[in-house]
Amino acid sequence: MKREDVKTKRSEGMHFETHVITNPANTNEWIVLFEKESGISYFLVNDNEEVESFGHLDDLIHELRYIGIKSAEVHL
């Protein structure tokens, strides 16, 4: 799901469980997984529909705040 889609859905009242997980393709990076109440999951993706990855948790947290996420669960 793209950033703008997340922001729009959040403003419409949709709730996501947000999980920060290690990128399986590069364990030095982090990715974001959104889960809806219906059990459907989405990764945070860029404009090219590629999964966004972050080398630093600080950058990822900044991004989550920017798109309106108030809490996230970090999986080590």
Chimera marker file (.cmm) of the C-alpha trace (Angstrom):
<marker_set name="trace">
<marker id="1" x="0.000" y="0.000" z="0.000" r="1" g="1" b="0" radius="0.5"/>
<marker id="2" x="1.381" y="3.389" z="-0.954" r="1" g="1" b="0" radius="0.5"/>
<marker id="3" x="1.898" y="6.167" z="1.605" r="1" g="1" b="0" radius="0.5"/>
<marker id="4" x="-0.930" y="8.304" z="0.294" r="1" g="1" b="0" radius="0.5"/>
<marker id="5" x="-3.301" y="5.331" z="0.371" r="1" g="1" b="0" radius="0.5"/>
<marker id="6" x="-2.427" y="4.696" z="4.014" r="1" g="1" b="0" radius="0.5"/>
<marker id="7" x="-2.987" y="8.366" z="4.880" r="1" g="1" b="0" radius="0.5"/>
<marker id="8" x="-6.322" y="8.415" z="3.061" r="1" g="1" b="0" radius="0.5"/>
<marker id="9" x="-7.596" y="5.218" z="4.639" r="1" g="1" b="0" radius="0.5"/>
<marker id="10" x="-6.505" y="6.381" z="8.102" r="1" g="1" b="0" radius="0.5"/>
<marker id="11" x="-8.346" y="9.673" z="7.636" r="1" g="1" b="0" radius="0.5"/>
<marker id="12" x="-11.445" y="7.667" z="6.651" r="1" g="1" b="0" radius="0.5"/>
<marker id="13" x="-11.222" y="5.834" z="9.976" r="1" g="1" b="0" radius="0.5"/>
<marker id="14" x="-9.732" y="2.539" z="8.823" r="1" g="1" b="0" radius="0.5"/>
<marker id="15" x="-7.643" y="0.837" z="11.496" r="1" g="1" b="0" radius="0.5"/>
<marker id="16" x="-4.436" y="-1.074" z="10.761" r="1" g="1" b="0" radius="0.5"/>
<marker id="17" x="-2.272" y="-3.175" z="13.011" r="1" g="1" b="0" radius="0.5"/>
<marker id="18" x="1.194" y="-2.009" z="12.045" r="1" g="1" b="0" radius="0.5"/>
<marker id="19" x="4.181" y="-4.350" z="12.272" r="1" g="1" b="0" radius="0.5"/>
<marker id="20" x="7.829" y="-3.497" z="11.684" r="1" g="1" b="0" radius="0.5"/>
<marker id="21" x="9.738" y="-6.583" z="10.596" r="1" g="1" b="0" radius="0.5"/>
<marker id="22" x="13.172" y="-7.491" z="9.289" r="1" g="1" b="0" radius="0.5"/>
<marker id="23" x="13.383" y="-7.506" z="5.518" r="1" g="1" b="0" radius="0.5"/>
<marker id="24" x="13.790" y="-11.181" z="4.556" r="1" g="1" b="0" radius="0.5"/>
<marker id="25" x="15.793" y="-10.161" z="1.473" r="1" g="1" b="0" radius="0.5"/>
<marker id="26" x="18.234" y="-8.068" z="3.523" r="1" g="1" b="0" radius="0.5"/>
<marker id="27" x="18.289" y="-8.606" z="7.288" r="1" g="1" b="0" radius="0.5"/>
<marker id="28" x="20.008" y="-5.228" z="7.782" r="1" g="1" b="0" radius="0.5"/>
<marker id="29" x="16.817" y="-3.465" z="6.682" r="1" g="1" b="0" radius="0.5"/>
<marker id="30" x="13.294" y="-3.055" z="8.048" r="1" g="1" b="0" radius="0.5"/>
<marker id="31" x="9.930" y="-3.161" z="6.276" r="1" g="1" b="0" radius="0.5"/>
<marker id="32" x="6.364" y="-2.322" z="7.321" r="1" g="1" b="0" radius="0.5"/>
<marker id="33" x="3.412" y="-4.698" z="7.255" r="1" g="1" b="0" radius="0.5"/>
<marker id="34" x="-0.141" y="-3.393" z="7.733" r="1" g="1" b="0" radius="0.5"/>
<marker id="35" x="-2.870" y="-5.828" z="8.782" r="1" g="1" b="0" radius="0.5"/>
<marker id="36" x="-6.548" y="-4.973" z="8.501" r="1" g="1" b="0" radius="0.5"/>
<marker id="37" x="-9.122" y="-6.401" z="10.888" r="1" g="1" b="0" radius="0.5"/>
<marker id="38" x="-10.347" y="-8.702" z="8.109" r="1" g="1" b="0" radius="0.5"/>
<marker id="39" x="-6.976" y="-10.481" z="8.035" r="1" g="1" b="0" radius="0.5"/>
<marker id="40" x="-5.747" y="-8.857" z="4.822" r="1" g="1" b="0" radius="0.5"/>
<marker id="41" x="-2.112" y="-7.680" z="4.883" r="1" g="1" b="0" radius="0.5"/>
<marker id="42" x="-0.254" y="-5.022" z="2.926" r="1" g="1" b="0" radius="0.5"/>
<marker id="43" x="3.366" y="-3.929" z="2.767" r="1" g="1" b="0" radius="0.5"/>
<marker id="44" x="4.317" y="-0.274" z="2.573" r="1" g="1" b="0" radius="0.5"/>
<marker id="45" x="5.347" y="0.220" z="-1.079" r="1" g="1" b="0" radius="0.5"/>
<marker id="46" x="6.779" y="3.060" z="-3.139" r="1" g="1" b="0" radius="0.5"/>
<marker id="47" x="5.336" y="4.561" z="-6.328" r="1" g="1" b="0" radius="0.5"/>
<marker id="48" x="6.794" y="1.662" z="-8.342" r="1" g="1" b="0" radius="0.5"/>
<marker id="49" x="4.909" y="-0.858" z="-6.164" r="1" g="1" b="0" radius="0.5"/>
<marker id="50" x="8.202" y="-2.075" z="-4.642" r="1" g="1" b="0" radius="0.5"/>
<marker id="51" x="8.324" y="-2.827" z="-0.919" r="1" g="1" b="0" radius="0.5"/>
<marker id="52" x="9.869" y="0.105" z="0.950" r="1" g="1" b="0" radius="0.5"/>
<marker id="53" x="12.814" y="-0.815" z="3.128" r="1" g="1" b="0" radius="0.5"/>
<marker id="54" x="14.609" y="1.254" z="5.730" r="1" g="1" b="0" radius="0.5"/>
<marker id="55" x="18.179" y="0.882" z="6.927" r="1" g="1" b="0" radius="0.5"/>
<marker id="56" x="17.508" y="2.692" z="10.205" r="1" g="1" b="0" radius="0.5"/>
<marker id="57" x="14.576" y="2.348" z="12.569" r="1" g="1" b="0" radius="0.5"/>
<marker id="58" x="14.631" y="6.115" z="13.206" r="1" g="1" b="0" radius="0.5"/>
<marker id="59" x="13.875" y="6.770" z="9.526" r="1" g="1" b="0" radius="0.5"/>
<marker id="60" x="11.103" y="4.207" z="9.549" r="1" g="1" b="0" radius="0.5"/>
<marker id="61" x="9.501" y="5.687" z="12.692" r="1" g="1" b="0" radius="0.5"/>
<marker id="62" x="9.629" y="9.154" z="11.139" r="1" g="1" b="0" radius="0.5"/>
<marker id="63" x="7.865" y="7.792" z="8.048" r="1" g="1" b="0" radius="0.5"/>
<marker id="64" x="5.171" y="6.061" z="10.105" r="1" g="1" b="0" radius="0.5"/>
<marker id="65" x="4.456" y="9.279" z="11.987" r="1" g="1" b="0" radius="0.5"/>
<marker id="66" x="4.276" y="11.183" z="8.699" r="1" g="1" b="0" radius="0.5"/>
<marker id="67" x="1.586" y="8.863" z="7.336" r="1" g="1" b="0" radius="0.5"/>
<marker id="68" x="-0.426" y="9.027" z="10.567" r="1" g="1" b="0" radius="0.5"/>
<marker id="69" x="0.436" y="5.767" z="12.294" r="1" g="1" b="0" radius="0.5"/>
<marker id="70" x="0.302" y="6.186" z="16.071" r="1" g="1" b="0" radius="0.5"/>
<marker id="71" x="1.650" y="2.811" z="17.167" r="1" g="1" b="0" radius="0.5"/>
<marker id="72" x="3.530" y="-0.131" z="15.731" r="1" g="1" b="0" radius="0.5"/>
<marker id="73" x="4.815" y="-3.460" z="16.928" r="1" g="1" b="0" radius="0.5"/>
<marker id="74" x="8.497" y="-4.149" z="16.245" r="1" g="1" b="0" radius="0.5"/>
<marker id="75" x="9.467" y="-7.773" z="15.585" r="1" g="1" b="0" radius="0.5"/>
<marker id="76" x="13.148" y="-8.508" z="16.142" r="1" g="1" b="0" radius="0.5"/>
<link id1="1" id2="2" r="1" g="1" b="0" radius="0.2"/>
<link id1="2" id2="3" r="1" g="1" b="0" radius="0.2"/>
<link id1="3" id2="4" r="1" g="1" b="0" radius="0.2"/>
<link id1="4" id2="5" r="1" g="1" b="0" radius="0.2"/>
<link id1="5" id2="6" r="1" g="1" b="0" radius="0.2"/>
<link id1="6" id2="7" r="1" g="1" b="0" radius="0.2"/>
<link id1="7" id2="8" r="1" g="1" b="0" radius="0.2"/>
<link id1="8" id2="9" r="1" g="1" b="0" radius="0.2"/>
<link id1="9" id2="10" r="1" g="1" b="0" radius="0.2"/>
<link id1="10" id2="11" r="1" g="1" b="0" radius="0.2"/>
<link id1="11" id2="12" r="1" g="1" b="0" radius="0.2"/>
<link id1="12" id2="13" r="1" g="1" b="0" radius="0.2"/>
<link id1="13" id2="14" r="1" g="1" b="0" radius="0.2"/>
<link id1="14" id2="15" r="1" g="1" b="0" radius="0.2"/>
<link id1="15" id2="16" r="1" g="1" b="0" radius="0.2"/>
<link id1="16" id2="17" r="1" g="1" b="0" radius="0.2"/>
<link id1="17" id2="18" r="1" g="1" b="0" radius="0.2"/>
<link id1="18" id2="19" r="1" g="1" b="0" radius="0.2"/>
<link id1="19" id2="20" r="1" g="1" b="0" radius="0.2"/>
<link id1="20" id2="21" r="1" g="1" b="0" radius="0.2"/>
<link id1="21" id2="22" r="1" g="1" b="0" radius="0.2"/>
<link id1="22" id2="23" r="1" g="1" b="0" radius="0.2"/>
<link id1="23" id2="24" r="1" g="1" b="0" radius="0.2"/>
<link id1="24" id2="25" r="1" g="1" b="0" radius="0.2"/>
<link id1="25" id2="26" r="1" g="1" b="0" radius="0.2"/>
<link id1="26" id2="27" r="1" g="1" b="0" radius="0.2"/>
<link id1="27" id2="28" r="1" g="1" b="0" radius="0.2"/>
<link id1="28" id2="29" r="1" g="1" b="0" radius="0.2"/>
<link id1="29" id2="30" r="1" g="1" b="0" radius="0.2"/>
<link id1="30" id2="31" r="1" g="1" b="0" radius="0.2"/>
<link id1="31" id2="32" r="1" g="1" b="0" radius="0.2"/>
<link id1="32" id2="33" r="1" g="1" b="0" radius="0.2"/>
<link id1="33" id2="34" r="1" g="1" b="0" radius="0.2"/>
<link id1="34" id2="35" r="1" g="1" b="0" radius="0.2"/>
<link id1="35" id2="36" r="1" g="1" b="0" radius="0.2"/>
<link id1="36" id2="37" r="1" g="1" b="0" radius="0.2"/>
<link id1="37" id2="38" r="1" g="1" b="0" radius="0.2"/>
<link id1="38" id2="39" r="1" g="1" b="0" radius="0.2"/>
<link id1="39" id2="40" r="1" g="1" b="0" radius="0.2"/>
<link id1="40" id2="41" r="1" g="1" b="0" radius="0.2"/>
<link id1="41" id2="42" r="1" g="1" b="0" radius="0.2"/>
<link id1="42" id2="43" r="1" g="1" b="0" radius="0.2"/>
<link id1="43" id2="44" r="1" g="1" b="0" radius="0.2"/>
<link id1="44" id2="45" r="1" g="1" b="0" radius="0.2"/>
<link id1="45" id2="46" r="1" g="1" b="0" radius="0.2"/>
<link id1="46" id2="47" r="1" g="1" b="0" radius="0.2"/>
<link id1="47" id2="48" r="1" g="1" b="0" radius="0.2"/>
<link id1="48" id2="49" r="1" g="1" b="0" radius="0.2"/>
<link id1="49" id2="50" r="1" g="1" b="0" radius="0.2"/>
<link id1="50" id2="51" r="1" g="1" b="0" radius="0.2"/>
<link id1="51" id2="52" r="1" g="1" b="0" radius="0.2"/>
<link id1="52" id2="53" r="1" g="1" b="0" radius="0.2"/>
<link id1="53" id2="54" r="1" g="1" b="0" radius="0.2"/>
<link id1="54" id2="55" r="1" g="1" b="0" radius="0.2"/>
<link id1="55" id2="56" r="1" g="1" b="0" radius="0.2"/>
<link id1="56" id2="57" r="1" g="1" b="0" radius="0.2"/>
<link id1="57" id2="58" r="1" g="1" b="0" radius="0.2"/>
<link id1="58" id2="59" r="1" g="1" b="0" radius="0.2"/>
<link id1="59" id2="60" r="1" g="1" b="0" radius="0.2"/>
<link id1="60" id2="61" r="1" g="1" b="0" radius="0.2"/>
<link id1="61" id2="62" r="1" g="1" b="0" radius="0.2"/>
<link id1="62" id2="63" r="1" g="1" b="0" radius="0.2"/>
<link id1="63" id2="64" r="1" g="1" b="0" radius="0.2"/>
<link id1="64" id2="65" r="1" g="1" b="0" radius="0.2"/>
<link id1="65" id2="66" r="1" g="1" b="0" radius="0.2"/>
<link id1="66" id2="67" r="1" g="1" b="0" radius="0.2"/>
<link id1="67" id2="68" r="1" g="1" b="0" radius="0.2"/>
<link id1="68" id2="69" r="1" g="1" b="0" radius="0.2"/>
<link id1="69" id2="70" r="1" g="1" b="0" radius="0.2"/>
<link id1="70" id2="71" r="1" g="1" b="0" radius="0.2"/>
<link id1="71" id2="72" r="1" g="1" b="0" radius="0.2"/>
<link id1="72" id2="73" r="1" g="1" b="0" radius="0.2"/>
<link id1="73" id2="74" r="1" g="1" b="0" radius="0.2"/>
<link id1="74" id2="75" r="1" g="1" b="0" radius="0.2"/>
<link id1="75" id2="76" r="1" g="1" b="0" radius="0.2"/>
</marker_set>
